[in-house]
Amino acid sequence: ISRLSQAMEIAPGKVFATRPGLPDVTYAQLFAGAQSLAQKLITEGLRPGDRVAVQVEKTLEAVELYLGTVLAGGIFLPLNTAYTGAEVDYFITDATPRILVCDPGRVDELSPLANGATVFTLDKDGQGTLMTDLPDPDPAFQPVARGANDLAAILYTSGTTGRSKGAMLSHKNLASNSESLRDLWRFTDRDVLIHALPIFHTHGLFVATNVALLAGASVVFLPKFDAEAILDAMPTSTALMGVPTFYTRLLDNSRLTLEQSRNMRLFVSGSAPLLVDTHEKWEARTGHRILERYGMTETNMSTSNPYDGERRAGTVGFPLAGVELRIMAEDHEVADGEIGVIEVRGDNVFQGYWQMPEKTAEELRPDGWFITGDLATRDADGYVSIVRRATDLIITGGLNVTPRNWEP
């Protein structure tokens, strides 16, 4: 958290977020809000290591809640806003959070499932019981000390049967990955990132948000994907992180031109495969080559096409600095061009699955190699290409879903 707050300490008046129709928010305001929420969580009984489960719409107040949870020594547990009551019941029963924050429209449905957690509300306008009676930031407040291997977040991810597993992510996992991406993708305090991703998964919360914070950059904070709003923002922005459907939908808009995107320096795509056709059409329209990368909930980001050098369509590039990657068949690495299962090792790799030691042992080897379940090849130049998921998951809009509802 000290790394995330460096920009606030260096330039407190710098704008962190602009929002259509709403006031700008500076770094100082963002972290003041986060500290007030941290103090409230502690007052409500949050202890170091306790979970804060959150199923709310995308707002800056939700980002403050993420930061406040970490400041308070808690473990942030974001939940997809599309999860049903039965699914939320499973997560609450499994994770036993101390605090549950939900949309006011679902409080009657979810409160009976709270399993002893204190329930607060937060709506799409950043209002709710969570935001009432907030204490003023205490100048003497200090973040609750946590170690590098202590957990910062739990993100639930679907497995081959569709049954969700809680991936335990440590402070070191998140910090090391965000720092690697900031440096590789050349993010600085001069950048303005268009942030149109959800913040309940790795891509929107830990890649987009953390990288921007670590760089001291600004974000155009959009509540959801909106092609017109993204195009409006391009002339005064420098980067966009998205999923392939962002790019296909923007290509459908006649306003996407070389002139409209002239100020942009970087377009990143991930969470699902980017078609070569999309890659080529984007370059023809904008003059930019999309940078595709690869990651998953358990590993954060593992590979990326280069910032400088060839961004090769149909590939996800090379392992990040500090990340080892091998492509395996049974007990040996495959030759270049052959298909195998990706395994990765490094500070980015999670700590295991919450309350599932047997599942952890199946997928996380004792020597630190994580078996991703993704089939891939590597060419003679070292570029990795994903062949397919070795699971029955379907990817839609950059999110994993199962082909049938699972029973908790």
KAVEN-V690392 format. One line per field, one symbol per residue. ss: DSSP state (H for helix, E for strand, L for the rest). A space follows every 50 residues. Layout:
ss = ???
This chain:
ss = LLLLLHHHHHLLLLEEEEELLEEEEEHHHHHHHHHHHHHHHHHLLLLLLL EEEEELLLLHHHHHHHHHHHHLLLEEEELLLLLLHHHHHHHHHHHLLLEE EELHHHHHHHHLLLLLLEEEELLLLLLLHHHLLLLLLLLLLLLLLLLLLL EEEEEEEELLLLLEEEEEEEHHHHHHHHHHHHHHLLLLLLLEEEELLLLL LHHHHHHHHHHHHHHLLEEEELLLLLHHHHHHHHLLLLEEEELHHHHHHH HLLLLLLLLLLLLLLEEEELLLLLLHHHHHHHHHHHLLLLEEEEEELLLE EEEELLLLLLLLLLLLEEELLLEEEEEEELLEELLLLLLEEEEEEELLLL LLELLLHHHHHHHELLLLLEEEEEEEEELLLLLEEEEEELLLEEEELLEE EELLLLLL
